[in-house]
Amino acid sequence: SMGYFVLVLAIIASGLLALRTPALQIPAAIHAGAKAVSWRDRLIWAVLGFIPSGLLIAVTVHIATDVASGPYIWIVPLALYLLTYVFAFSYMPLFPVRPMLAVHPVTTAILVVLFLWATQLNWGLSLAGHLTAFFIAAMVCQTQLYDRRPAQEHLTQFYVWMSLGGVLGGIFAALIAPQIFSTVLEYPLLLLAS
């Protein structure tokens, strides 16, 4: 409780300092050279945030219910999801875009096989296939987000729209899809969307 109280005081102090600090003026030359952000750009950012976020929940549910259930099984997909941000948004990407785009259809085809013959396959092989396909699909979306980022003065709205898409993807996979579908149908749908 004391920690939360200190946090609230720190937030209030930060807000008061921000109000007292004069606004930073962006030079006209920088502002004039920036491309305007369209609603199409914002929608693409939201969709590219929606897909991996929804996939995270869908693949975790699928693995926990249909592949192998165990304590803390959700940690591996979450770690892979967070790593896609690290890899895609780094200055020198560890995984280039073209190989990810080339491998993505292959991992999706492997998932089709896993969906059709899941009962005949080893659970470890199935788990590795699902996690690999999820990682590749999330990397494709994250690298596309990184490539579509706007000029510096529009980065705030870029992150807001990307985050909004992530929230909506989580709401879709965790709250809406279980009410609509009797199976984990959102997983193949989101994979197809990727």
Secondary structure, 3 states (H helix, E strand, C coil): CHHHHHHHHHHHHHHHHHHHCCCCCCCHHHHHHCCCCCHHHHHHHHHHHHHHHHHHHHHHHHHHHHHCCCCCCCHHHHHHHHHHHHHHCCCCCCCCHHHHHHHHHHHHHHHHHHHHCHHHCCHHHHHHHHHHHHHHHHHHHHHHHHHCCCCHHHHHHHHHHHHHHHHHHHHHHHHHHHHHCCCCCHHHHHHHHC
